[in-house]
Amino acid sequence: MSNLKPGTPGATRQCPHCRETILESATVCPACKHHLKFDPAAAAAAAAETRTPLRVEGSIRHPGDAPPWEYSVVVTVRNDRGDEIARKLISVGAMNPDEQRSFTLTVEVAPARGKPGTKGGTRH
């Protein structure tokens, strides 16, 4: 979790349902999709302001003429200087001949609701 003060853009907390680290301002956990705060007006405003500037979808199919493959799904986040600020192992597994796996990476952004004038969103 971040060392940012509560209410600061980029401040985080744990989801009470799945224990993933999420933004303090989240009304729905992006990991488990459980609702965290019931405020219909805030939820509607957040949904209207949320954008998806990055979405990558792809799939891999194991050829039938090779031994099983093992795979690891890793996501790395870097800042504008190229410094790694987060790295997360998402999943591991194996694929047998003729099996397929599909993957989707989505980045959602919304205006910060924290204290104005602070530089948020960077974790070190």
Buried (B, 14 or more C-beta within 10 A) or exposed (E): EBEBEEEBBBBBBEBEEEEEBBBBBBBBBEBBEEEBEEEEEEBEBBEEEEEEEEEEEEEEEBEEEEEEBEEEEEEEEEEEEEEEEEEEEEEEEEBEEEBEBEEEEEEEEBEBBBBEEBEBBBBE
